[in-house]
Amino acid sequence: MHSPNRDESGGFLSLIFARVYKLAALALGKRPRKRQAAGPCPTIVIHGGAGTIRKEKMTSAEEKELRAGLYLATERGYAVLRSGGTAADAVEAAVRAMEDNPLFNAGKGAVFNIKGVNQLEASFMDGKTGAAGAATLLTVVKNPITLARRVMESDRHVFLGGAGAEDYARERGLDIVHPAYFWTKHRWEQHERDFIRSDSASTSSTRVGSQGSDDIGDYSHLPMGTVGAVALDAAGNLATATSTGGMSNKWDGRIGDTPIIGAGTWADKHIAISGTGAGEYFIRQGTAQYIALRASLLGETPAVAGKLAMLEMKRIGGNGGVICVDTTGRLTMTFCSDGMYRGYCSAQTDHIPAIGIFDSEKIAPDDNHVVLS
């Protein structure tokens, strides 16, 4: 007769003990506990613009204020996720915090166009449903990101602009403000300085009433790009929100990549992306969808797909950055400019926002500054 060896005896005894435990539990009216599968790790990633960001041009007080603004936006979004809220609610909360902060180029802190008018735009996308909404050429809507979300939820249109978009905002009960609400001293002086630069480059271009350059502060180190957020919630759903005032002294009526679904914004059931930088290049590249397609069709991680997109962006003469997160919680903050205002929060950061500004900082494993070799 075959005698069981030590391993077989151990396995047999383990089986007996397991059966005895199960029977005892049933006798006591208890069910054996089932091991719970680990669910998605709620994560939020934000950006407050990318571009030429030099530490030596920034005072310690300015840097502290900017970091505080990024921290608050990240914290607001993550608080929604920790309380069991949706990714859509989280990204809206984060972006609204930056729209209400005059330091960022969105909402209250929007730059001026060539006519001295603030024209704002935003987009929103829900990865769970594939729904999208966008609005552009806004001058009186206090929080464009909320309007973009309302358009998304309308189930009728995706993209509204100008007076029609503002009428829709009024109908939906959104906050409407006087255009003067968006006036800030530092953005106006950026507007004036840009005219002086263009005047010096072309003697045929003159402007009555412009101040001398020595009288105007240099705020070029402050955020000039788009703001955005991507999030993964506990149910495994993704969402993206992106908002901007556009380019300083842009032509009247210019529309950038921010409200163009697939250029500056994308979210599906696999990945969420928000971009910031030279909008014309994002439009030509279709940056957000370019990254999404590489991730879904080639199986690339957000870090790999984002890096390749930014390397190609740099090669064709553009600059900027992207933030991405996928359904596994893998994220990236990748930029080909001198810096990017950014932050993220998840269990990996012990639920405390991690914030970065300069290219020398690395606040996450896939926080990448890419350069052409």
ABEGO torsion letter per residue (X at the ends): XBBBBAAAAAAAAAAAAAAAAAAAAAAAGBBBBBBBBBBBBBBBBBBAEBEBBBAAABBAAAAAAAAAAAAAAAAAAAAAAAAGBBAAAAAAAAAAAAAABAABBBEAABBBBAAGBBBBBBBBBBAAAGBBBBBBGBAABABAAAAAAAAAAAGABABBBEAAAAAAAAAAGBBBBBAAAABBAAAAAAAAAAAAAAAAABAABBBBGBBBAAABBBAAABBABBBBBBBBBAAGBBBBBBBBAEBBGBBBGBBBAAABBGAABBBBAABBBBBBEBAAAAAAAGAAAAAAAAAAAAGBBAAAAAAAAAAAAAAAGBBEBBBBBBAAGBBBBBBABABBBBBBBBAAAGGBBBBBABAABBABAABBBBBBX
